[in-house]
Amino acid sequence: MAFRLLSQGRIHAVVCRRSFHMGRAVRAEKKLTPLTSEKLGNIKRSERFKKIDQADLDYFRSVLTETNVLHDIETDPAKSSLTQYNLDFFNLHRGASSLCLLPTKTEQVSQILKYCNEKGLAVVPQGGNTGVSGGQNPVFDEIIVNMSKMNRIRSFDDLSGIAVVDGGVVLEALDGYLADFGYTVPLDLGAKGSCQLGGNISTNAGGLRLMRFGSLHGNVLGLEVVLPDGTIIDNLSTLRKDNTGYDLKQIFIGAEGTLGLVTGVSLLTPRRPTSVNVGLVALETFEDVQKAFLMAKEDLSEILSAFEFWDHDSVGVVRKKMMPEAAFPIESKTKFYALFETQGSRLDHDQEKLDGYLSRLMEAGVASDGVIAQDAKQMNSLWSWREKIPEAITRSGTAMTYDVAMEVPLLYKMVEDCKKHYGDRGLLDTVYTNVLGFGHVGDGNLHIMANIQGFDYKTQKDMDEFVYSWAMKHKGSITAEHGVGIAKVAYMHRIKSEPQLRLMRMIKDTLDPNGIMNPYKVVPEKQQ
Amino acid sequence: MAFRLLSQGRIHAVVCRRSFHMGRAVRAEKKLTPLTSEKLGNIKRSERFKKIDQADLDYFRSVLTETNVLHDIETDPAKSSLTQYNLDFFNLHRGASSLCLLPTKTEQVSQILKYCNEKGLAVVPQGGNTGVSGGQNPVFDEIIVNMSKMNRIRSFDDLSGIAVVDGGVVLEALDGYLADFGYTVPLDLGAKGSCQLGGNISTNAGGLRLMRFGSLHGNVLGLEVVLPDGTIIDNLSTLRKDNTGYDLKQIFIGAEGTLGLVTGVSLLTPRRPTSVNVGLVALETFEDVQKAFLMAKEDLSEILSAFEFWDHDSVGVVRKKMMPEAAFPIESKTKFYALFETQGSRLDHDQEKLDGYLSRLMEAGVASDGVIAQDAKQMNSLWSWREKIPEAITRSGTAMTYDVAMEVPLLYKMVEDCKKHYGDRGLLDTVYTNVLGFGHVGDGNLHIMANIQGFDYKTQKDMDEFVYSWAMKHKGSITAEHGVGIAKVAYMHRIKSEPQLRLMRMIKDTLDPNGIMNPYKVVPEKQQ
C-alpha cells in the first residue's frame, strides 16, 4: 500500500469547512413527524400553566416590537408560520406553540421571563434549532423564546483571545469574525452554520475537536443568564482564573434551558492553527481503528485535533443521497475509514510528524490504503464524507439518531449487536434500514443511526430501548453530547441514582420554583 | 546578547521537579499567628452548633478506629497535637478545634457527616492543608475531617488516560504513579508534594500549567461527594462525554468544602511529554515580559506549557532565605525574569521551535540575556527560583500573600502602585518589606507578596484593602486561584452582585440546610 497525495503542492491552509445550514425546503416535501404530545401519551400538559390570551400578547408586543412577536393559531403545520420553530431539523420532535418571541436585548428576555413566571406561562428557549433531543422545541404550547436576533459580538480581546458575545451568535459567524485576528472557536460541529453559542452552552456541545480543546466547562469563562424570575445574573468574566465563590455559570452549561436562559457568553478562544493537515485511511477492523488512533496519539500528539471514524455503509448513504457524482477518495472497500486532522504552528514539523505516523501505519499493516488532502478544498471534501452522514440519513427516511459514549473498544460492537438483534428477528433492511455507525474515537463517542419509513412510534421506541439498554449494560452514557431533552427523559430513572435525581430536582426547584423553564424535559417527575 | 546553554548535551528528559513538603519544623521555631477568631472580631461562633461531648467521641470511635479519632483539649498550641491541623502552612490562619477525624472509607465520611448534620456539629474538610485562604482550617471549634488516610488509587485505564482516585491522594503521588504508564497529571502546583486531589478540586486549583491543560472544570470527569446529610453522590464517570442531566460535579469544584466533601475523583490525564525544555530570560520592562509572552504563544504555540515571570526582588529573597550558596543563572541584573517551558513529543521539532523563538527574542531586542537548561537537574534548578518564592517569604517574617487576576498589561502595575502607596506613607521597607510580584503571565494571574513583622491585624488589613480595592477597580479578581475561604469572605459583598450572592445562598441552603459544612466561609451572611 501507499498513501496517495490527492494532488501536488500541500498547502499551508486555514480551513473553513462546509457546514450545514438548515434546509427547510428539504422538509417541506415530506411528511412531518407526529406531534410530540401525541407520541408521548404518558406526558400530559400541566394544568398549572396558563394558556396565552390577548392580554399576554399585548404585553409581549409592548416589550418587543410588533415584528418580533410571532403569533399564529393555525394548527395545520403545512400552513403555520411557526412550523420552523415547532419542529426540529431531523423531523423528530414537533410541538404546537402558537407564539414565538424574538428578543433583541437581555432586558427584554428578563421582562419576558418575569412576566411568564408571574402569570404561569411555560417557556422553551431556542437557539439555532439544531438539537436532536427535542430540548429546543415545545412539547405542547410553551412559548418559544428564539434567540436568533440577539447576535452581537460584544467584545474581543486579541491579546487574551477572550470573546464576549450574545447567546444568539451563530458559531460559524463567530469563527469567521475571529479568523481576522488569528483566533478560532474551541468547538466545532457539523451544525456550525446554524447552531448558536447559547444553545451550544445549554447542551454542553462537544463536537469534533473536544479531544484537542476540551469541554465548554473549561472554555466558557463567564455567562450572562436570565433566571426564570427575570433576574439577570451577569457573570460575564473575562478572566482566565477567578475563584471568587461558587462557579455559578457551570450550573447552566448543559442544563438545556431548564434553569435559565443564556443571553451572553464569555469564551476563551485558542489561536487559529497556521498549519492544517487532513488524512483519510482505510481500515479492515475496528481493532485497526483503535490501533490507528493510539498511534496517532503517540505520533501526532499535541497537533492531533480530530480523529473520526465511520463504517462502509455510511459512505453508501452519503453518496446516494448527498453526492451521487462524487467518487469516494479511497478505492479499497474496507469496513472502516478514519479521518485524522492535525492543527499546528509549523507546517514542516507537522508534515514530518504526519509522515512518521503514516509510515508506522503502513509498516505495522494497520491501514490498507489512505490519502492526504493537498489543499483546503480537498480537506473540505474529505471532511464532507464524515459530516454529511446525518443529513444523508435524514433524507433517506425517518431518521433514528443516537449518541452514546462508552469504552473505546466497545464502540462499534453496539452497531454489530444492533444489526444482529434486528437481523435475527428479520427486521434488518426491512423495517430498520441503513443501520450505520460513526463517531469521535478520541472521545469514546459513537453516533449510531438508522432509518425507518413512516413514524411508527413503537418501532422507534424499540430501537431506543435496544440502544439505551445496551449502553447502560456496558456502563456507557445514553447521551454523550446531544443531551436529554424530551427524547431521553423517560430513561433518567434508569441511568441516574435516586440521590443524583434528588439533587437535580433540588437545583431545579430552587432556581425555577414555578417550573416554567422548558418543562417536561431533562429532570424526570418523581416516580410514584 | 546570546543565550547560554547551561552545559553540553541537551537531554530528552521527563522532569520531576522538586515540590515543597510541609515543613512543620520551620514553624515550630517561630511565633504562631493569633487565632482567626481573635483576629476576625466581627465573626462570632454560631450558637446553632453544638459543642463536642463524650457521646460524640464515643460515636466517632465506633465508626473509625481509635487511632483515627484525634482528640486533644490542650489549648496551648505549642503543646497541642492538633496544631498541625488547626494551623495552615503559611501561618496565616489558626483555629481551635479539639477534634480531628481521619476517615479511611467513603462510608465513614458518610456516617460522620450524617451524624454531625443530625446533631448540629460543624465540620471543616481538610486535605493537604496547603491552602492559603484558611478554607481548610477551623475558625472556632469545627470538627476537622482530614482526608490523608483516604489515599488509594482506585483504577487507571492506560488507553483513555482516565484515573479514579480517593480524594486524599497526594498530587505528586498520583503523578508518580501515572509516569509508569506514560501519563501525567493535568495540573501542577508548587505544593504538589503535599496537596491532595480532593483539595485541588475543592479550591479549583489552577497552578503552573493551566494555560496548557485547562481548568479542572474540564479535566475532572466525575466526583464522588458526600453531602452534608451523609448522602453519597456517586458520579464517578469515566466517560469523556456524558450529557445525561445536570453536570452535578461542577457545583463542588471550587466550592471549598461548603457544599459537600469530595471523597473520590475521576480525572482525565494527558500523555506525559517525551520532550521538555526550560529556559529563563532577563527582561528590562514588564512590556518586554508581555512581548516575550506573545512571541512565545506565536512561536512555541502548541508546545508552550508554562510562562512564568518574577521580579528582581524575588530573586534576592529566595537567595537569602533558601539558597544562599546558589548563583542565579543569569548575571544581568534586570527588573524581570521569565521562565518558559515546552512540553512536546519530538525533541528535534521542539528545539527548532525554541531556537526560532530565542532568535526572534534576540533580534527584536526584547530579552537581554538568557539560559536554556541542559538536563533535568538544571530544569529543576531554573524552576526552583520561581517555586521557592512563597516559602522564602514565609521564612522572612509574617507572609502577606495575594493572588489576583486581571488583564495582562496591568499585572505588574499593581506591585508598582503598592510600593508607591506605602512609599509615599513612609511604610515601605519599614513596615511592609519584601514587596514583590511574580505569577502566571499566560493566565493573567499575579501573586503579590510582602512581609510584615509580628501579627498586627490592622497592618495586614491595610494591605488587604489596598490589593483588593486595586483589583476590583481594575475589573480583576481578588482571588484567581486561592479561593475565598475565611480570608476574603468579607469582600464578597463588594465583588459579587446581589443576584449572584442570592444564587450562591440558594445553592448553599439547598445542599446544606443546617449549614454544618465549613461554616463562616465563602458565602457571606446577608447584610442587614
Interface residues (C-beta under 8 A of the other chain):
Chain A: D157 L159 S160 T203 N204 G206 L210 G214 S215 H217 G218 N219 L227 T231 I232 I233 D234 N235 S237 T238 L239 R240 K241 D242 N243 T244 G245 Y246 D247 L248 Q250 I251 I253 G254 A255 L259 R271 L294 K297 E298 D299 S301 E302 I303 Q343 G344 S345 R346 H349 E352 K353 A405 M406 E407 V408 P409 H440 G442 D443 G444 N445 K475 G476 S477 I478 T479 A480 E481 H482 G483 V484 K488 M492 I495 K496 S497 P499 Q500 R502 L503 M504 M506 I507 T510 L511 V522 V523
Chain B: D157 L159 S160 T203 N204 G206 L210 M211 G214 S215 H217 G218 N219 L227 T231 I232 I233 D234 N235 S237 T238 L239 R240 K241 D242 N243 T244 G245 Y246 D247 L248 Q250 I251 I253 G254 A255 L259 R271 Q290 L294 K297 E298 D299 S301 E302 I303 Q343 G344 S345 R346 H349 E352 K353 A405 M406 E407 V408 P409 H440 G442 D443 G444 N445 K475 G476 S477 I478 T479 A480 E481 H482 G483 V484 K488 M492 I495 K496 S497 P499 Q500 R502 L503 M504 M506 I507 T510 L511 V522 V523
